[in-house]
Amino acid sequence: MTIDVLFFNKEEKNIFYSSQLRKISTSKRLTITDILSQPDDSWQGQHGIVSETLLKELIGDPRALSCIFICGPILFTNTAHT
């Protein structure tokens, strides 16, 4: 089993526990992906807002997955769910 964690944040400074999560994600069974909606010019990672297109790019067909957990503000969770 693999676990893919997608963290959507506004800016890099909003990412919490980044170094701790990186330490435990060294295994191929856990991947952490940070996605920023307002990255600065030095950001090398993913960017954008939660959308069907971005989710398909990052995780493929969600129906093929065993389980998906969504948490965040209501507008975010509603958008991610649909």
Contacts in CASP RR format, 6 or more apart in sequence:
PFRMAT RR
TARGET T0000
AUTHOR 0000-0000-0000
METHOD contacts of the structure
MODEL  1
MTIDVLFFNKEEKNIFYSSQLRKISTSKRLTITDILSQPDDSWQGQHGIV
SETLLKELIGDPRALSCIFICGPILFTNTAHT
1 29 0 8 1.000
1 66 0 8 1.000
2 28 0 8 1.000
2 29 0 8 1.000
2 30 0 8 1.000
2 31 0 8 1.000
3 29 0 8 1.000
3 30 0 8 1.000
3 31 0 8 1.000
4 31 0 8 1.000
4 33 0 8 1.000
4 58 0 8 1.000
4 59 0 8 1.000
5 21 0 8 1.000
5 25 0 8 1.000
5 30 0 8 1.000
5 31 0 8 1.000
5 32 0 8 1.000
5 33 0 8 1.000
6 33 0 8 1.000
6 35 0 8 1.000
6 55 0 8 1.000
6 58 0 8 1.000
6 59 0 8 1.000
7 15 0 8 1.000
7 32 0 8 1.000
7 33 0 8 1.000
7 34 0 8 1.000
7 35 0 8 1.000
8 35 0 8 1.000
8 36 0 8 1.000
8 37 0 8 1.000
8 49 0 8 1.000
8 50 0 8 1.000
8 76 0 8 1.000
9 15 0 8 1.000
9 34 0 8 1.000
9 35 0 8 1.000
9 36 0 8 1.000
9 37 0 8 1.000
10 36 0 8 1.000
10 37 0 8 1.000
10 38 0 8 1.000
11 36 0 8 1.000
11 38 0 8 1.000
11 39 0 8 1.000
11 40 0 8 1.000
12 34 0 8 1.000
12 36 0 8 1.000
12 39 0 8 1.000
12 40 0 8 1.000
12 43 0 8 1.000
15 34 0 8 1.000
18 34 0 8 1.000
21 32 0 8 1.000
22 32 0 8 1.000
24 30 0 8 1.000
25 31 0 8 1.000
25 32 0 8 1.000
33 46 0 8 1.000
33 58 0 8 1.000
34 45 0 8 1.000
34 46 0 8 1.000
35 45 0 8 1.000
35 46 0 8 1.000
35 47 0 8 1.000
35 48 0 8 1.000
35 50 0 8 1.000
35 54 0 8 1.000
35 58 0 8 1.000
36 43 0 8 1.000
36 45 0 8 1.000
36 46 0 8 1.000
36 47 0 8 1.000
36 48 0 8 1.000
37 47 0 8 1.000
37 48 0 8 1.000
37 49 0 8 1.000
39 45 0 8 1.000
39 47 0 8 1.000
46 54 0 8 1.000
46 58 0 8 1.000
48 54 0 8 1.000
49 79 0 8 1.000
50 76 0 8 1.000
50 79 0 8 1.000
50 80 0 8 1.000
51 79 0 8 1.000
52 82 0 8 1.000
55 62 0 8 1.000
55 80 0 8 1.000
56 62 0 8 1.000
59 65 0 8 1.000
62 68 0 8 1.000
70 76 0 8 1.000
70 77 0 8 1.000
70 80 0 8 1.000
70 81 0 8 1.000
71 77 0 8 1.000
END
